[in-house]
Amino acid sequence: MSTRAFTRALLIGVCSLAMGVPALAQDTTAATETGEADIIVTAQNRAQNVQDVPIAIDVIGGEKLQSAGFSNMNDIDKVAPAVQLNQDQGTVKITVRGVGTTSNDESQDTSVVVNIDGEYINRPSALGVALFDIDRVEVLRGPQGTLYGRNSTGGAINFITRKPGKDFGVDASASYGNYNAIRADAGVDLPLGDIASVRVAGFYDEHDGYVRSPAQTGFFVFPSYPAFRSDDNQAYGGRLSLAANPLEGLTINVAGEYAERHFAPAAYAFVDLNQPGNGPAGPGCNANGYVRVAPAYAQTLCVPANTNFLSTINRANFRAPFFGQSNIDQKTYAFRGRVAYEFSDAATLSYIGGYRNFKQTSYLALPTVYQSFGFDTSSDTQSHELRLNGTISGIIYQVGGFYFKEKVNAESGFFVAPIGLPGGSFLSYFGRFVNTDSKSVFGQAEVPLGDRLTAVGGIRYTDNKRSARYISGSPFVVYNATFPVPNRPDCTAIGTCIVGGPNAALFMQGPGRKDLNAINAQIQPLGSKEDKVTWLAGLNFKPNPDTLIYAKVSTGFKGGGFDAIGTYKPETNTAYEGGWKQTFGADRRSTFNLSAFYYDYKDLQVSVLLDTTKGGQTFNAGKATIYGVEAAAEIQLSHNDHFSASFNYLRARYDELLAQFNVFTVPGTGPDLNGIGDLDPNTPGIQQPNFKGNRPPFSPKYIVTMGYDHVFDLGSAGTITARVDTLFKSSYFLDFFNYRDSEQKAYSQTGLSVEYKPQNERFTVAAFVRNLENIRPLTYGSFLSAGPDDVYNWQFGTPRTYGVRASVKF
């Protein structure tokens, strides 16, 4: 039996065993999320009622995560609609309030900080595999530069895992749905005397592909490719946690976890603009929605600003790139912990630390006949925070220091197989070896100005350093017509060896490059450094225990960096925000929250892929203005009826963005170009284009949600809970160019569920359907010009899913 099969059998067995355990322990379930008790969060590094936190925040508990089908970071928008996701071949890119990162470059950081129990995670790829056995999620909107530091210009997302219970307990759930979807989770709490306990938890997640691609006929030396599915998933993992109170005032929480994910990312849907009927007609850009740009160039250059190719794509069944199915393998392990000692109410000293190792290998079939090999991508990250907090004479304070270190190694290459040739060639080899160090100190205090008014002030100083070696290789040939290759015993199959260049040997026997000279490598040492002070000032007014009115000004910044083209500056955000949080109704079980914000962004980082030989380039938008209003209500209509609704309005525009176009060169007008518009003083008459007035990616103007659930009381037989929820998003663009074929039109998605729970609440059985409308919104959409090819490509979200779920809790 393979390791993967054994792990799958083991995890399913654990879940089955857990569901069969008799009622031997007390239920340790925390308060529900529908107003039956106050919701306690740690968004400000201390336990608080969420209604007392002067931050626009979404809190999603474990039960709601489960019912929404949350399994990894790709699902965060299911439970926090204000969060937008860009999913590109397994990479999760997050946007909140129009602020996000669209690049996966090794020297790029995320604009929304993600933490798991205080462990800072910086690599977007790692987010798709590392989340399970979650107690709650806290989504903080707006810059959090004082307490969460650099790169929190858009917000912060905190995942809090379930901690070991003090009593023996078992919880497990299993679901099955369409696309042969299987999800199994299980956890066991084991007390170790009176001072400690452990929790063992694991999960298994699998489903068939959501995308169908028909068979394709081969040509010349290439075989035919059968029909296949993509966008499947198989993931599994486990965690061992320890909680201990060996001394009065001393608490220890440590955990170690391991997880794997193996999947075929969704195939790109694409249109080849060089095929007859797809390009601009005639000698100019005068048909099919093309617009001419850069008239100072001798060539006739067009962009597909108003084309309508997307409407011709069946989002569930479309022709894939010629080489068919892609695959990605990810593995990660992590250790983290928190040790705190409470001297008194005036002082608690805490250490929070984490280490994570992440590895990925990938093969991606790209439009049209290109392929991308991720030979080896690995990252080692560690974060450490030492914090002192407490209350002195009514002043709530915290001071501390933070250190983050990251090492990223990535090697990849773009491969093309020309029609009619016995082999192919790598257009490029990229080696990216990046080291990051970030140190900061911070402090924040809440000072009462009477019984009802509190002043809040915070400051943080951050020092960043980043160094790298970027290695770029010239094109080199792969011989794959006959195996084994004469005089090369290592060349036994395509991809096992690469030969070419003046010194003739780049070996791909396992991960890593053996000889840089073999690919005419150009080694480019790079580096960046900056230091920055961010701050917060605000007032909190509580006229009564049920009301909070707050106003604040805060700043945040995202570190600068570099790419193969050059360096770019840090981005900064000055945010003005005011809000009102109201608790009301019987037993304080209803809430209404309102916030308004205004962002003054400078040097906003925007990335664009240039071509396959250079990679991407990041530009700094001169300025962007973002503002909006958000409202949310949770209303307990009666003991058995609960209603929720939210409304988000967002206005986001670039005030200045000097970037570049990817262009279609009309044949016969001059040498083919892929990208134009860089500000080059040696090219007179060429002006860099300004995308002023365009909307940032993933910035819908309106997001509206509504939900209603009703509990049917069956007396001694238990309860049946029926739920309905719906989401509406107005249109938004997938990149800053704002082309018609990169726009997702307005849509809605609705979910339904029915859940039975007996009177003793030991188990539940539920049936559910998600995305009733079967809408598959764009998650990626972009025009790319690479070499002789001009392609528009897309990826899409999850279709309608439905199934049944059973869970037990003892």
C-alpha positions in Angstrom: 0.0 0.0 0.0 1.3 3.5 -0.9 2.0 6.0 1.9 -0.8 8.2 0.5 -3.3 5.4 0.5 -2.2 4.3 4.0 -2.6 7.8 5.3 -6.1 8.1 3.8 -7.2 4.8 5.3 -5.8 5.7 8.7 -7.5 9.1 8.8 -10.9 7.7 7.7 -10.5 4.9 10.2 -9.8 7.4 13.0 -12.9 9.4 12.1 -15.0 6.2 12.0 -13.7 5.1 15.4 -14.4 8.6 16.8 -18.0 8.5 15.6 -18.5 5.1 17.3 -17.1 6.1 20.7 -19.8 6.0 23.4 -20.7 9.0 25.6 -17.8 8.9 28.0 -17.1 12.6 28.5 -18.8 15.9 28.8 -19.5 18.2 25.9 -16.8 20.9 25.8 -18.5 23.0 23.0 -18.1 26.7 23.4 -20.9 29.2 23.0 -22.6 29.4 19.6 -22.3 32.2 17.2 -25.9 33.3 16.9 -26.1 35.5 20.0 -26.6 32.8 22.7 -23.5 34.2 24.4 -20.9 36.9 24.0 -18.3 36.2 21.3 -14.8 36.5 22.7 -12.0 37.3 20.4 -8.2 38.1 20.7 -7.9 40.6 17.8 -6.1 43.0 20.1 -3.9 40.4 21.8 -6.3 40.0 24.7 -9.6 38.4 25.3 -12.5 40.8 24.5 -16.1 40.8 23.6 -16.1 41.3 19.8 -18.6 44.2 20.3 -16.0 46.0 22.4 -13.3 45.9 19.8 -13.0 49.1 17.8 -12.2 47.2 14.6 -14.4 46.2 11.7 -14.2 42.4 12.2 -15.8 39.2 11.1 -15.8 36.3 13.5 -16.6 32.8 12.3 -16.8 29.9 14.7 -16.1 26.2 14.1 -19.7 25.2 13.5 -20.3 27.8 11.0 -17.0 27.0 9.2 -18.1 23.4 9.0 -21.6 24.2 7.7 -20.1 26.5 5.1 -17.8 23.9 3.8 -14.6 25.6 4.8 -11.6 23.4 4.3 -8.6 25.7 3.4 -7.8 29.3 2.6 -9.5 28.9 -0.8 -12.8 28.9 1.0 -12.3 32.0 3.1 -14.7 34.1 1.0 -17.5 31.5 1.8 -17.4 32.7 5.4 -16.1 36.3 5.0 -17.7 37.8 1.9 -15.6 41.0 2.2 -12.5 38.9 1.4 -11.8 38.5 -2.3 -9.7 35.6 -3.6 -7.5 35.4 -6.7 -6.8 31.7 -7.2 -4.1 31.1 -9.7 -2.8 27.5 -10.1 -2.9 26.7 -6.4 -1.7 30.1 -5.2 -4.1 32.0 -2.9 -4.0 35.8 -3.2 -6.2 37.8 -0.8 -7.8 41.2 -1.3 -9.8 43.1 1.4 -11.4 46.5 0.7 -9.6 46.7 -2.6 -6.2 46.1 -1.1 -4.4 42.9 -2.1 -1.4 41.3 -3.7 -1.8 39.9 -7.3 1.8 38.6 -7.6 3.3 35.3 -6.3 6.9 36.6 -6.8 9.3 35.2 -4.3 10.2 38.7 -3.1 6.6 39.8 -2.8 4.7 39.9 0.4 1.0 39.6 1.1 -1.0 42.8 1.8 -3.2 41.0 4.3 -1.4 39.4 7.3 -2.3 35.8 8.0 -1.6 34.1 11.4 -2.3 30.7 12.8 -2.2 30.9 16.6 0.3 33.8 16.2 2.4 32.0 13.6 3.0 34.5 10.7 2.5 33.0 7.3 3.9 34.9 4.3 3.8 32.6 1.4 0.5 32.5 -0.5 1.0 28.9 -1.6 1.2 27.6 1.9 -2.2 28.9 2.8 -4.0 26.3 0.6 -2.9 23.3 2.7 -2.3 24.3 6.3 -5.8 24.8 7.8 -7.9 22.3 9.8 -9.4 21.8 13.3 -10.1 25.5 13.5 -12.0 26.9 16.5 -12.6 30.3 14.9 -11.5 32.8 12.3 -11.1 36.5 13.0 -11.0 38.7 9.8 -9.8 42.2 10.7 -10.5 44.8 8.0 -8.3 47.8 7.5 -4.6 48.5 8.2 -3.3 46.8 11.4 0.2 48.3 11.3 0.6 48.8 15.1 -0.1 45.3 16.5 0.3 43.2 13.3 3.2 45.1 11.7 4.3 45.3 8.1 2.2 44.1 5.2 -1.1 44.5 7.1 -2.2 47.4 4.9 -5.4 45.6 3.9 -6.1 43.8 7.2 -5.3 40.6 9.1 -6.8 37.1 9.2 -6.3 35.2 12.4 -6.9 31.4 12.5 -7.3 30.0 16.1 -7.0 26.3 16.3 -8.9 24.1 18.8 -7.0 23.7 22.0 -6.9 20.5 24.2 -9.9 20.2 26.6 -9.3 19.5 30.2 -11.7 16.5 30.1 -11.7 13.5 27.8 -13.6 14.3 24.7 -14.1 13.1 21.1 -15.4 15.1 18.1 -15.7 13.9 14.6 -17.5 14.7 11.4 -17.7 13.1 7.9 -19.4 14.3 4.7 -20.0 13.0 1.3 -21.2 15.0 -1.7 -21.2 15.3 -5.5 -17.9 15.1 -7.3 -17.2 12.2 -4.9 -16.4 14.8 -2.3 -15.2 13.2 1.0 -14.3 15.3 4.1 -13.5 13.7 7.4 -12.3 15.4 10.6 -11.6 13.9 14.0 -10.1 15.0 17.3 -9.5 13.5 20.7 -8.8 15.4 23.9 -6.8 13.4 26.5 -6.2 14.8 30.0 -2.8 14.3 31.6 -3.5 14.6 35.2 -4.7 18.0 36.6 -2.1 20.2 34.9 -2.0 19.2 31.3 -3.9 17.8 28.3 -3.3 16.9 24.7 -5.3 16.9 21.6 -4.8 14.7 18.6 -6.6 15.9 15.4 -6.6 15.0 11.8 -8.4 15.5 8.5 -8.8 14.0 5.1 -10.3 16.0 2.1 -10.8 14.8 -1.4 -13.0 15.5 -4.4 -13.0 14.9 -8.2 -12.2 17.7 -10.6 -14.7 20.4 -11.2 -13.6 21.1 -14.8 -13.9 18.8 -17.8 -11.7 19.1 -20.8 -12.5 17.1 -24.0 -9.9 14.9 -25.7 -7.4 16.5 -28.1 -5.7 15.1 -31.1 -1.9 15.0 -31.2 0.3 16.3 -33.9 3.7 15.2 -35.3 5.7 13.5 -32.5 3.1 14.3 -29.7 0.5 11.8 -28.7 -3.2 12.4 -28.5 -4.5 13.4 -25.1 -7.7 11.9 -23.7 -10.5 13.8 -22.0 -9.7 14.6 -18.3 -10.8 16.4 -15.3 -8.9 19.1 -13.4 -9.4 21.2 -10.3 -9.5 18.1 -8.1 -8.1 17.8 -4.6 -6.6 15.4 -2.1 -5.3 16.7 1.2 -4.7 15.2 4.6 -2.8 16.0 7.8 -2.6 15.9 11.5 -1.8 18.0 14.6 -0.6 17.2 18.1 -1.3 19.9 20.7 -0.4 20.2 24.3 -1.9 22.6 26.9 -0.4 22.8 30.4 -0.7 24.9 33.6 2.3 23.6 35.6 2.3 26.6 37.9 -0.2 29.1 39.0 -0.1 31.9 36.4 1.9 29.9 33.9 0.2 28.7 30.7 1.8 26.7 27.9 0.4 25.9 24.5 2.5 24.1 21.9 1.6 22.2 18.7 3.2 20.4 15.9 1.4 19.6 12.6 2.0 18.1 9.2 -0.2 18.3 6.1 0.0 17.4 2.4 -2.0 18.4 -0.7 -1.9 16.8 -4.1 -4.1 18.3 -6.8 -4.5 19.1 -10.5 -5.2 22.8 -10.6 -8.0 23.9 -12.9 -6.9 23.9 -16.5 -6.7 27.3 -18.1 -9.5 28.2 -20.4 -8.1 30.3 -23.2 -8.5 31.9 -26.6 -5.6 32.1 -29.0 -5.8 35.5 -30.4 -3.5 34.5 -33.3 -6.1 32.1 -34.7 -8.1 33.2 -37.7 -11.1 35.4 -36.6 -9.7 36.1 -33.2 -7.2 38.9 -33.9 -7.9 42.5 -35.1 -9.0 42.5 -38.7 -7.1 44.3 -41.4 -3.9 46.3 -41.0 -5.1 48.2 -38.0 -6.9 47.6 -34.7 -10.3 48.1 -36.2 -12.4 45.1 -35.3 -13.3 42.6 -32.6 -13.0 45.1 -29.7 -9.3 45.8 -30.1 -7.9 49.3 -29.3 -4.7 50.7 -30.7 -2.1 51.9 -28.2 1.4 53.5 -28.4 1.1 55.1 -31.8 4.7 56.4 -31.5 5.9 52.9 -32.2 6.5 51.9 -35.8 4.5 48.7 -35.3 0.7 48.7 -35.0 0.1 47.6 -31.4 -3.3 46.6 -30.0 -4.8 45.6 -26.7 -8.0 43.5 -26.4 -9.8 46.1 -24.3 -13.3 45.4 -25.5 -13.3 41.9 -26.9 -16.0 39.4 -25.9 -14.2 36.1 -25.9 -15.2 35.2 -22.3 -18.8 34.9 -23.2 -18.0 32.0 -25.6 -16.4 29.8 -22.8 -18.3 27.0 -21.1 -16.9 27.4 -17.6 -17.4 23.7 -16.7 -16.2 22.1 -20.0 -13.7 23.7 -22.2 -10.6 22.9 -24.3 -7.5 22.8 -22.1 -4.0 23.8 -23.2 -2.5 21.2 -25.4 -0.4 19.3 -22.9 -3.5 18.7 -20.7 -3.5 18.1 -17.0 -1.3 20.0 -14.6 -0.3 18.7 -11.1 1.0 20.3 -7.9 2.3 18.6 -4.8 2.6 20.5 -1.5 3.9 19.4 1.9 4.3 21.5 5.0 5.1 21.0 8.7 5.1 23.5 11.4 5.8 23.9 15.1 4.4 26.8 17.2 3.8 27.7 20.7 2.7 30.3 23.3 4.1 30.6 26.8 2.7 33.2 29.2 3.2 34.0 32.8 0.8 36.3 34.6 2.7 38.1 37.4 -0.5 40.0 38.3 -3.3 41.9 36.6 -0.6 44.6 36.0 1.7 42.4 34.0 1.7 39.2 31.8 4.7 38.3 29.8 4.1 36.2 26.7 6.3 34.5 24.1 4.6 33.5 20.8 6.7 31.7 18.2 6.4 29.5 15.1 8.4 27.7 12.5 7.2 26.4 9.2 8.7 24.5 6.3 6.9 24.4 3.0 7.8 22.5 -0.2 6.1 22.4 -3.6 6.8 20.8 -7.0 4.6 21.6 -9.9 4.0 20.9 -13.6 1.7 23.4 -15.3 0.3 23.0 -18.8 -0.1 26.6 -20.1 -1.7 28.0 -23.2 -1.1 27.2 -26.0 1.8 24.6 -26.0 3.8 26.1 -23.2 4.7 24.3 -20.0 6.0 25.5 -16.7 8.1 23.3 -14.5 8.4 24.2 -10.8 11.4 22.0 -10.1 11.7 22.9 -6.5 10.0 25.6 -4.4 10.7 25.7 -0.7 10.4 28.1 2.2 11.5 28.2 5.8 9.8 30.8 7.9 10.1 31.6 11.6 8.4 34.3 13.7 9.0 35.3 17.3 7.2 37.8 19.5 7.8 38.8 23.1 5.1 40.9 24.6 4.3 42.4 28.0 0.7 43.5 28.7 -1.5 44.4 31.5 -3.5 47.1 33.3 -2.1 49.8 35.5 -4.4 52.4 37.1 -7.0 51.7 34.5 -4.6 52.0 31.6 -4.5 48.9 29.4 -1.1 48.6 27.8 1.1 46.3 25.7 4.6 46.6 24.5 6.8 44.1 22.7 9.2 43.1 20.0 8.8 40.9 16.8 11.2 39.1 14.6 10.5 37.4 11.3 12.9 35.5 9.1 12.2 33.8 5.8 14.3 31.8 3.3 12.8 31.0 -0.1 14.4 28.9 -2.7 12.6 28.5 -6.0 13.7 27.1 -9.4 11.4 27.0 -12.4 11.5 27.1 -16.2 9.2 27.8 -19.1 9.3 25.0 -21.8 7.9 25.1 -25.3 7.6 22.2 -27.8 7.6 23.6 -31.3 5.4 21.9 -33.8 7.3 19.5 -36.0 10.5 19.3 -34.0 11.7 16.1 -32.3 12.2 17.9 -29.0 11.7 21.3 -27.5 13.5 24.0 -25.5 13.3 25.9 -22.3 12.7 29.5 -23.0 14.0 30.4 -19.6 15.3 29.1 -16.3 14.6 31.1 -13.2 16.4 30.6 -9.9 15.2 32.7 -7.0 17.0 32.5 -3.7 15.6 35.1 -1.3 16.3 35.9 2.4 14.2 38.2 4.5 14.7 39.6 7.9 12.2 41.9 9.7 12.5 43.3 13.2 10.1 45.6 15.0 9.1 47.0 18.4 5.7 48.2 19.2 3.5 49.6 22.0 -0.2 50.5 22.4 -2.1 51.9 25.3 -5.8 52.6 26.1 -6.2 55.5 28.5 -9.6 56.2 30.1 -10.7 59.8 29.9 -13.5 59.5 32.3 -16.1 56.7 32.7 -17.2 56.6 29.0 -14.4 57.9 26.8 -11.1 56.1 26.1 -8.1 57.4 24.1 -6.1 54.8 22.2 -2.6 55.3 20.9 -0.1 52.9 19.3 3.2 53.0 17.5 5.5 50.5 15.8 8.9 50.7 14.3 9.9 48.2 11.7 13.2 47.5 10.0 13.2 45.2 6.9 16.1 43.7 5.0 15.9 41.5 2.0 18.7 40.0 -0.1 18.6 37.6 -3.1 20.3 35.9 -5.9 18.3 35.9 -9.1 19.5 33.5 -11.7 18.2 33.7 -15.3 19.2 31.2 -17.9 19.3 31.5 -21.7 17.2 29.2 -23.8 18.5 25.6 -24.0 17.3 22.5 -25.8 15.7 19.4 -24.4 16.2 16.2 -26.4 13.2 14.0 -25.9 12.7 12.1 -29.2 14.6 9.0 -28.2 15.4 7.5 -24.8 17.8 6.8 -23.4 19.9 9.6 -24.9 23.2 8.3 -26.3 26.1 8.7 -23.9 23.8 10.1 -21.3 22.6 7.3 -18.9 20.8 9.9 -16.8 18.5 10.8 -19.7 15.9 8.1 -19.4 12.7 10.1 -19.8 11.5 13.5 -20.7 12.4 16.0 -18.0 15.0 13.8 -16.3 17.9 15.7 -17.9 18.3 18.8 -19.9 21.2 19.3 -22.3 22.3 22.3 -24.2 24.3 25.5 -23.9 28.1 25.6 -24.4 29.0 23.3 -21.5 26.1 20.9 -22.2 24.6 19.7 -18.9 21.8 20.8 -16.7 20.7 17.8 -14.7 17.2 17.5 -13.3 17.7 14.4 -11.2 15.5 15.4 -8.3 15.2 19.0 -7.3 17.9 21.5 -7.9 20.3 22.7 -10.5 23.8 21.2 -10.7 25.6 23.4 -13.2 24.7 27.0 -13.8 27.2 27.3 -16.6 25.2 24.9 -18.6 22.4 27.4 -19.2 24.4 30.5 -19.8 23.2 31.7 -16.4 23.2 35.3 -15.5 23.5 35.8 -11.7 22.0 39.0 -10.4 22.5 40.0 -6.7 19.6 42.0 -5.4 18.6 43.6 -2.2 16.3 46.1 -0.5 15.9 47.6 2.9 13.6 50.1 4.6 12.5 51.1 8.0 9.2 52.6 8.8 7.1 54.0 11.8 3.4 53.2 11.8 1.0 54.5 14.3 -2.6 54.6 15.5 -4.6 57.3 17.3 -8.3 56.9 18.2 -11.1 57.6 20.6 -13.6 55.0 21.9 -16.9 56.2 23.4 -19.2 53.9 25.4 -22.3 55.8 26.5 -23.7 52.5 27.9 -22.5 48.9 28.1 -24.3 48.0 24.9 -22.9 50.8 22.6 -19.5 51.5 21.2 -18.7 54.5 19.0 -15.2 54.8 17.8 -13.0 56.9 15.5 -9.4 56.4 14.6 -6.6 57.3 12.2 -4.0 54.6 11.5 -1.2 53.9 9.1 0.3 50.8 7.6 2.9 49.9 5.1 3.9 47.0 2.9 7.6 46.4 2.4 9.3 47.2 -0.9 11.3 44.8 -2.9 12.7 43.9 -6.3 12.1 41.7 -9.4 14.2 40.8 -12.4 13.6 44.2 -13.9 14.3 46.5 -10.9 13.3 47.6 -7.5 10.0 49.0 -6.2 9.1 51.1 -3.2 7.1 50.2 -0.1 3.4 51.0 -0.3 1.8 53.1 2.5 -1.8 53.6 3.6 -3.2 56.3 5.9 -6.7 55.2 6.9 -9.5 57.1 8.5 -12.3 55.1 10.0 -15.3 55.6 12.2 -17.7 53.0 13.5 -20.7 52.2 15.7 -21.3 48.8 17.4 -24.7 48.2 19.0 -25.9 45.3 21.1 -29.7 45.1 21.7 -32.7 42.8 22.2 -33.6 40.2 24.8 -30.5 38.8 26.5 -28.4 41.0 24.3 -28.6 38.5 21.5 -28.8 40.9 18.6 -26.2 43.3 17.1 -25.9 46.0 14.6 -22.5 47.3 13.4 -21.7 50.2 11.0 -18.3 51.5 9.8 -17.1 54.0 7.2 -13.5 54.3 6.0 -11.3 56.4 3.8 -7.9 55.2 2.6 -5.1 57.5 1.2 -2.8 55.0 -0.6 0.6 55.9 -2.0 3.0 53.8 -4.0 0.4 50.9 -4.2 2.3 47.9 -5.6 0.8 46.5 -8.8 2.2 43.5 -10.7 2.0 42.6 -14.3 3.5 39.5 -16.1 5.8 40.7 -18.9 6.7 37.5 -20.8 8.1 34.0 -20.2 11.7 35.1 -20.5 11.6 37.9 -17.9 8.8 37.0 -15.5 6.8 39.8 -13.9 7.4 43.4 -12.9 5.9 45.3 -10.0 5.0 49.0 -10.4 4.2 51.5 -7.8 0.9 53.3 -8.4 1.5 57.0 -7.6 -1.7 57.1 -5.6 -5.0 55.4 -5.0 -8.1 56.5 -3.1 -10.4 53.9 -1.5 -13.4 54.6 0.6 -16.6 52.8 1.6 -19.3 52.0 4.1 -20.0 48.6 5.7 -23.0 47.5 7.8 -23.9 44.2 9.4 -26.7 43.0 11.6 -27.4 39.8 13.6 -31.0 39.8 14.8 -32.5 37.2 17.1 -36.2 37.4 15.9 -37.4 34.9 18.4 -36.0 32.0 20.4 -36.1 29.9 17.2 -35.5 32.5 14.5 -32.3 34.2 13.6 -31.7 36.7 10.7 -28.4 38.2 9.5 -27.5 40.7 6.8 -24.6 42.8 5.6 -24.0 45.5 3.1 -20.6 46.7 1.8 -20.1 49.7 -0.5 -16.6 50.2 -1.9 -15.3 52.9 -4.2 -11.7 52.2 -5.3 -9.8 54.0 -8.0 -6.2 54.6 -9.1 -5.4 58.3 -9.1 -2.2 57.5 -10.9 -0.7 54.2 -12.2 2.2 54.3 -14.6 2.7 50.7 -15.8 2.9 49.0 -19.2 0.7 47.2 -21.8 1.0 43.7 -22.9 0.4 44.1 -26.6 -0.8 42.3 -29.8 1.5 43.3 -32.7 -0.4 43.3 -36.0 1.5 41.1 -38.4 3.4 42.8 -41.2 3.8 46.1 -39.3 7.2 45.4 -37.8 9.0 43.1 -35.3 6.7 41.4 -32.8 6.6 43.0 -29.4 5.2 41.6 -26.1 5.1 44.6 -23.8 5.6 48.3 -24.2 5.4 51.4 -22.1 8.4 51.3 -19.8 9.7 54.7 -19.1 13.0 54.7 -21.0 14.9 58.0 -21.4 16.8 56.4 -24.3 13.6 55.9 -26.3 12.4 59.4 -27.3 8.8 59.9 -27.9 7.7 56.9 -25.8 5.5 57.8 -22.8 4.6 55.3 -20.1 0.8 54.7 -20.1 -1.2 56.0 -17.1 -4.1 53.8 -16.0 -5.6 56.6 -13.9 -9.2 56.0 -13.1 -9.1 52.2 -13.4 -10.4 50.1 -10.5 -8.0 47.8 -8.5 -8.6 44.1 -9.0 -11.2 42.3 -7.0 -13.0 45.4 -5.9 -16.7 44.9 -6.3 -18.7 48.1 -5.6 -21.4 46.3 -3.7 -21.5 43.1 -1.6 -24.7 42.1 0.1 -25.4 39.0 2.2 -28.5 37.7 3.9 -29.2 34.7 6.0 -32.1 33.2 7.9 -32.4 30.1 10.1 -35.4 28.6 11.9 -35.3 25.9 14.6 -38.2 23.4 14.6 -38.5 22.2 18.2 -39.5 18.5 18.2 -39.6 18.2 22.0 -37.8 15.1 23.3 -37.0 14.1 19.8 -34.6 17.0 19.3 -34.6 19.9 16.8 -34.4 20.5 13.1 -32.7 23.6 11.9 -33.3 25.0 8.4 -31.0 27.6 7.0 -30.8 29.7 3.9 -28.1 32.3 3.0 -27.4 34.3 -0.1 -24.6 36.4 -1.4 -24.6 39.2 -4.1 -21.5 40.7 -5.6 -21.5 43.5 -8.2 -19.1 43.3 -11.1 -15.4 43.6 -10.6 -12.2 43.2 -12.6 -9.5 40.6 -12.3 -6.5 42.9 -13.2 -5.8 46.6 -13.3 -6.1 46.9 -17.1 -9.9 46.7 -16.6 -10.5 44.9 -19.9 -14.0 43.6 -20.7 -12.8 40.0 -20.8 -11.2 40.3 -17.4 -14.5 41.4 -15.8 -16.7 39.2 -13.6 -20.3 40.3 -14.0 -22.6 40.7 -11.0 -23.8 37.4 -9.6 -25.4 35.8 -6.6 -24.8 32.5 -4.8 -27.3 30.8 -2.4 -26.9 28.0 0.1 -29.5 25.8 1.8 -29.2 23.3 4.6 -31.3 21.2 7.0 -29.8 19.8 10.2 -31.2 17.4 12.7 -29.9 17.3 16.3 -31.2 15.1 19.1 -32.1 16.5 22.5 -28.8 15.4 24.0 -26.9 17.1 21.1 -24.4 14.3 20.9 -24.6 14.1 17.1 -26.0 15.9 14.1 -27.0 14.9 10.6 -27.3 17.5 7.9 -28.0 17.8 4.2 -26.7 20.9 2.3 -26.4 22.6 -1.1 -24.0 25.4 -1.8 -24.0 27.8 -4.7 -27.5 26.8 -5.7 -27.3 29.0 -8.9 -24.2 27.1 -10.1 -22.4 30.3 -10.7 -18.7 29.9 -11.4 -17.2 33.4 -11.0 -13.8 34.3 -12.4 -10.9 33.7 -10.1 -8.2 34.6 -12.7 -8.4 36.4 -16.0 -5.6 38.1 -18.0 -4.3 38.8 -21.4 -0.7 37.6 -22.0 1.7 38.2 -24.9 4.6 35.8 -24.8 7.0 35.3 -27.7 4.9 34.8 -30.8 1.8 34.0 -28.9 -1.0 36.2 -27.7 -3.5 34.5 -25.4 -6.4 35.4 -23.2 -6.8 33.0 -20.3 -9.1 32.4 -17.4 -9.9 30.2 -14.4 -13.2 29.9 -12.5 -14.6 29.2 -9.0 -16.3 26.2 -7.5 -19.6 25.0 -9.0 -22.8 23.9 -7.2 -21.9 21.3 -4.5 -24.3 19.3 -2.3 -24.1 16.4 0.1 -24.8 15.1 3.6 -22.8 15.4 6.7 -22.8 13.6 10.1 -20.9 14.6 13.2 -20.6 13.4 16.8 -19.3 15.1 19.9 -18.8 13.5 23.3 
